[in-house]
Each structure stands twice: as C-alpha cells, then as structure tokens.
Amino acid sequence: MDFLEELKWRGMLHDATPGVEEVLDNGSITGYIGFDPTAPSLTIGNYVQIMLLTLFQRAGHQPIALVGGATGRIGDPSFKDKERPLKSHEELEQNLAKVKEQLEKYVGTPDGEHEVIMVNNHDFYRNMNVLDFLRDVGKTLTVNYMMSKDSVKNRLETGLSFTEFSYQILQGYDFQCLFEQNNCLLQMGGSDQWGNITSGTEFVRRNLGGKAYAITTPLLTKADGTKFGKSEAGNIWLDPEMTSPYEFYQFWINAADADIPKFIRYFTLKSKEEVEAMEAEHANNPRELKRLLAEELTIRLHGEEQYEAVKKVSNLLFNTRAKQDDLHALDAKSLATVAQEIPSFQVEAALLQQGVNIVDLLAEHTEIVSSKGDARRAIKGQAVSVNKEKITDHETVVGMDALLHDKYVMVENGKKNKYMIVTV
C-alpha cells in the first residue's frame, strides 16, 4: 500500500498540497517532521508524528527527524492561549539530547534502509547574525501573508510577541535548508502546523524556484472531545522514568471503548487486513482489543522484558486468583509500582526488626483497619493475608522475614482491599 493510501485507511490524512500524490508515486522521496525540545521527553501525542515518519519510512521513503535546537528557543504560538515561558539554554540542551535519543530509538529501520536522518535546526542559524537573518530570511514573507495564518490570527487579541511571530519564518527557512541540503520535498505534521508548513513551501518557491509539498494529520482527540495523550495524572510520556511502563500500559487498557478503533489505526503496525480481522474476531470484546493494542505498544516502546513485568503487576492487582508465587515473582521495581497503585503506608524498619503484632500493625501503624477490634474480627473471618498467606492467629508477629526485597510487605483485607507496607 502506498503512503497516502495507508494514511487514508488509518484516518491519518487531514490535508495535503496539490501534486503530492504524483510526487510520492514517482519513487522514493525525502520528508521531514520537526520536534521542539519543550520538555525532557516526548509524549504519546508526539508519537502520532513518530508513527507518521515510521509509515513514511515503511513505504520506501527517506525520513528526516528535525530537532528544534533553534525553534525550541522561540516557542511555537500555534493553538496556544498565551506565550509560553522561555526555557534556559541549559534546559533546552538537556531536553534536546533526550528527545534526539528517543527519536533515534523509535523511528525504526525495519529493513535496514532509509535510516532516519537526524538534523538540528540550530545548525542553520548558529553562524547567522541578525542582519543576515532579516535580509536573507525575513524578507521572504510579507506581514500580510503571515497575519493570514491561524497561528497568528488566534493570538492577536491575547497578544503575540515579535519573538513568537518570527517562529513561522524560522520553520519556513528550515524547510528551505532541508530542500537545499537533503533534497527534502515534503514536510509533515499535525493539522495545527498547516500554516507553518505551507510557509515553508513558500520559502522554497520564492527563494529557490522549487516545488515543495505538505501533508498533515488530524489532531487526535478522544471520543468525549478531550485532548489525547493525557490521563488523570497528566501527560503520558515516552520516558519510562516519567510515565512507568505500567502506567503506559494502563492508559490503553482504560481507554474508552469508542476510542479504540481510532487508536488502533493510528498506532498499530499491523496491516489493514490484520486490523480488520482482529476487529472482526473481537467485535464484542473491546477489552481484548485494548489489551492487544496495549501489548503491542508497550513492547514496541519499552521492550519485551518491561511488558512481562507489567503483566505480572497487572495480574497481582486485578486477578483475584493471583497466588503467593505471583507476588514473589515480582522484582523490586515492580513492587515499587504496586506500591504506587494501591494504598501504601510507611513504617520504620526498626518496627519489623523487633517484630510487631499483626493487630497492632493493622490498627496502630497503618490505617488498614479502624481499630484493634476490627483487626481481630477480620483475622477471625480469615480476611487478612500477609504476602498472600492467610493470617489465622491474632497473636501473629510480623518481622523482617516478611519483607520482600528488604522493603515491602503486602497486606490484604478481603479479596479487593490490597495495601503495601513500605519500610523506611
């Protein structure tokens, strides 16, 4: 399937400049997408554009990932209510290194060909002084042309600095440089970038007499109209230190049923035939479709080992039949994840070193039960377990031997109430 047909069936084609279909049909071309280092990690929202580069690459074309060492210092006003605070050069450089690392990791090379080319647009400007910029770059577009773009018009009432106003020129000049240096004919991005991207095609036309093209994807939103890529806790980051693989997996598992067909088309690497067969097989089981997508994406972004750890944590938390062996199979990092997901209590390690009565532990040192009487009744009713082992005697002492990885003790009060005790 050619690139545009691939985008169409996935619902990922929003707009394209005339002639792009013919250019793509004529053979392999070079295209790019820009990523500004506004944060120390890309988000799952950015991954839409990574998918676009990946599909472009799999269709036999050459992808360029441009990191915004220059544009990141300015800030893109597109669809922003107000001007964002400028980041320090040191913070931008740190962000830049991490974003570059993620792009190199996630824009895969399945056939060893068309390996992604990494470009930093700061290279285009580092030796250019302000007068050269104004004469050679700023002269290209008229203020009237720039004012017609939605990214500018939408900000006129709330205020737009010259700094952000110039962003459109920088992105346009980026395209001109890539056209000259890499024979890059195509720029891609989200639909909110249409104005900036077509400014780039104008740069190529006016300054080089060339023909360049643009493709945009729809902005991905949830069925309820809210912004994609966020959970109750905030952004879903690609960095596992900022969003754990477990949280990442659960984001897909907890997605609304109505969102799943769209999410599958945007993010799977399965073919159209495979997707349609999968959807037909699980037409009445949207949870299985979520699980399959969560599995595919967690493995792709975080690896098989992390996915297996995620499965073990999920099994422990949600499978009422999970056994002692399932708990003991978890490593320390997985137990830390469990502690984040269920009510947890910190206790002094010295308490377990001297040994603590189970009733006192439940009623005085944690809030698992409201009183010692409640603790005794729960134990008598065989509702209390420590590390998946039933407690039958209210005189039981919990000591250091109960610690998992020298830090954790899991306590249950009934089938659904799970708690983690963490020693400090």
PEPE-V917720 format. One record per backbone hydrogen bond with DSSP energy under -0.5 kcal/mol. NH is the residue of the N-H (numbers start at 0). CO is the residue of the C=O. Records with the same first field share a line. If there is no record, write none. Layout:
# PEPE-V917720
NH: CO  CO
This chain:
# PEPE-V917720
5: 1
6: 2
7: 3
8: 4
9: 5
10: 6  7
11: 6
12: 6
13: 11  215
14: 215
16: 213
19: 16
22: 18
23: 19
24: 20
25: 21  22
26: 23
29: 182
30: 61
31: 185
32: 63
34: 65
37: 35
43: 235
46: 42
47: 44
48: 45
49: 45
50: 46
51: 47
52: 48
53: 49
54: 50
55: 51
56: 52
57: 53
58: 54
59: 56
60: 55
61: 28
62: 60  113
63: 30
64: 116
65: 32  63
66: 64  118
67: 34
68: 66
71: 67
72: 69
73: 70
74: 70
79: 76
91: 87
92: 88
93: 89
94: 90
95: 91
96: 92
97: 93
98: 94
99: 95
100: 96
101: 97
102: 98
103: 99
104: 100
105: 101
106: 102
107: 105
111: 108
116: 62
117: 115
118: 64
120: 66  118
122: 119
123: 120
124: 121
125: 121
127: 124
128: 126
132: 128
133: 129
134: 130
135: 131
136: 131  132
137: 132
139: 136
145: 141
146: 142
147: 143  144
148: 145
151: 148
152: 148
153: 149
154: 151
155: 151  152
158: 154
164: 160
165: 161
166: 163
167: 164
168: 165
169: 165
170: 166
171: 167
172: 168
173: 169
174: 170
175: 171
176: 172
177: 173
178: 174
179: 175
180: 176
181: 177
182: 178
183: 177
184: 29  182
185: 29
186: 212
187: 31
188: 214
190: 216
192: 189
193: 190
196: 192
197: 193
198: 194
199: 195
200: 196
201: 197
202: 198
203: 199
204: 200
205: 201
206: 202
207: 202  203
208: 203  204
209: 203
212: 184
214: 186
215: 14
216: 188
220: 218
221: 225
224: 221
227: 219
229: 226
230: 233
233: 230
235: 228
236: 234
237: 41
241: 238
242: 238
247: 243
248: 244
249: 245
250: 246
251: 247
252: 248
253: 249
254: 251
258: 255
259: 255  256
262: 258
263: 259
264: 260
265: 261
266: 262
267: 263
274: 270
275: 271
276: 272
277: 273
278: 274
279: 275
280: 276
281: 277
282: 279
284: 281
287: 284
288: 284
289: 285
290: 286
291: 287
292: 288
293: 289
294: 290
295: 291
296: 292
297: 293
298: 294
299: 295
300: 296
301: 297
302: 297  298
306: 302
307: 303
308: 304
309: 305
310: 306
311: 307
312: 308
313: 309
314: 310
315: 311
316: 312
317: 313
318: 314
319: 317
321: 318
326: 322
327: 323
328: 324
329: 326
334: 330
335: 331
336: 332
337: 333
338: 334
339: 335
340: 336  337
341: 337
342: 417
344: 419
346: 421
350: 347
351: 347  348
352: 348
353: 349
354: 350
355: 397
357: 395
358: 393
360: 356
361: 357
362: 358
363: 359
364: 359
367: 361
368: 361
374: 370
375: 371
376: 372
377: 373
378: 374
379: 375
380: 376
381: 378
382: 377
383: 377
384: 411
385: 388
386: 384  409
388: 385
389: 387
390: 383
391: 389
395: 392
397: 355
398: 396
399: 351
401: 398
402: 399
403: 407
404: 402
406: 403
407: 403
408: 420
410: 408  418
411: 384
412: 416
413: 382
417: 415
418: 410
419: 342
420: 408
421: 344  419
422: 406  420
423: 346
